[in-house]
Every structure is written in C-alpha cells, then in structure tokens.
Amino acid sequence: MSHVEHDDTLARVREQIVEVSRRTDLSDDSHLAQHLDSMGVMVLVVWIEKTYGFDVEIDDIVPENFLSIDALAAYIDRKRPR
C-alpha cells in the first residue's frame, strides 16, 4: 500500500464519517463510538463493501477496526483487494 493510496483511503473515510455522523469537528483519532450509533456503523459497513469491493465480516466489526478514522482506514487498506 503506497502512502498516496492510504491518504486517499483516509480522505474518503473522513468524508463518509462526516456524512454519517453529521460532525465536522472530528479528528482522525477521535473515538467514533462517541459519535456513531449502531445504525451509523452499519451504514459505514455497507459503504465500505460498495466502495472497496469486499465483504466486511461480522468478526471484523470490532472496536479495534472502527475505533477512529485512522483505524478504519487502516482496516480498509489491509482488507481491500489489490
């Protein structure tokens, strides 16, 4: 994964989080659990699957992967098809 690709993932995740949470004041390390409910998480899961072309497994919907914008972008970069 190149630095440019990761930056693109980070920007896209940030944009989607702002849309779902309706919060514009989040930093990349803000704890998303404080800003997203379970429906928001499911909206993100569907978005990830459509945008990045892989299924988000139920076992992957854990705080470590959805903790922050940084964590979610890193998860996507690990899982997305090359």
Legacy VTK file of the C-alpha trace (Angstrom):
# vtk DataFile Version 3.0
C-alpha trace
ASCII
DATASET POLYDATA
POINTS 82 float
0.000 0.000 0.000
1.521 3.290 -1.055
1.381 6.430 1.029
-0.769 8.084 -1.673
-3.282 5.210 -1.633
-3.500 5.328 2.168
-4.020 9.102 2.097
-6.831 8.603 -0.426
-8.473 5.975 1.795
-8.134 8.247 4.813
-9.736 11.174 2.968
-12.623 9.058 1.696
-13.266 7.555 5.139
-13.119 11.003 6.727
-15.676 12.318 4.217
-18.024 9.390 4.829
-17.751 9.686 8.616
-18.656 13.374 8.407
-21.673 12.498 6.259
-22.867 9.720 8.565
-22.176 11.458 11.866
-23.030 14.981 10.694
-19.975 16.119 12.673
-17.320 18.278 11.035
-15.138 18.663 14.118
-13.723 15.127 14.256
-10.009 14.487 14.090
-8.564 11.339 12.566
-8.039 9.891 16.044
-11.433 10.855 17.546
-13.209 7.889 19.122
-16.039 7.105 16.715
-18.093 5.248 19.325
-18.852 8.627 20.850
-20.258 9.904 17.545
-21.836 6.905 15.776
-24.675 4.659 16.821
-25.150 1.087 15.588
-27.083 2.272 12.530
-24.194 4.588 11.647
-21.770 1.674 11.871
-23.980 -0.403 9.560
-24.152 2.475 7.066
-20.341 2.527 7.102
-20.188 -1.243 6.585
-22.426 -1.037 3.503
-20.395 1.910 2.186
-17.112 0.024 2.674
-18.463 -3.039 0.875
-19.756 -0.993 -2.086
-16.773 1.329 -2.307
-13.912 -1.088 -1.741
-15.332 -4.337 -3.094
-15.002 -6.683 -0.145
-17.358 -8.101 2.447
-16.933 -6.803 5.977
-17.126 -9.913 8.128
-19.152 -9.744 11.345
-15.977 -10.662 13.258
-14.301 -7.557 11.806
-16.888 -5.160 13.260
-14.904 -4.635 16.438
-13.661 -1.533 18.246
-10.099 -2.057 17.023
-11.219 -1.615 13.404
-13.892 1.047 13.972
-12.217 2.985 16.797
-11.278 6.051 14.748
-10.969 7.361 11.212
-7.308 6.251 11.261
-8.218 2.745 12.451
-10.993 2.351 9.885
-8.751 3.491 7.024
-6.035 1.060 8.149
-8.587 -1.783 8.289
-9.777 -0.993 4.756
-6.206 -0.845 3.465
-5.478 -4.270 4.997
-8.611 -5.952 3.646
-9.247 -4.412 0.248
-8.463 -6.434 -2.845
-5.360 -5.469 -4.768
LINES 1 83
82 0 1 2 3 4 5 6 7 8 9 10 11 12 13 14 15 16 17 18 19 20 21 22 23 24 25 26 27 28 29 30 31 32 33 34 35 36 37 38 39 40 41 42 43 44 45 46 47 48 49 50 51 52 53 54 55 56 57 58 59 60 61 62 63 64 65 66 67 68 69 70 71 72 73 74 75 76 77 78 79 80 81
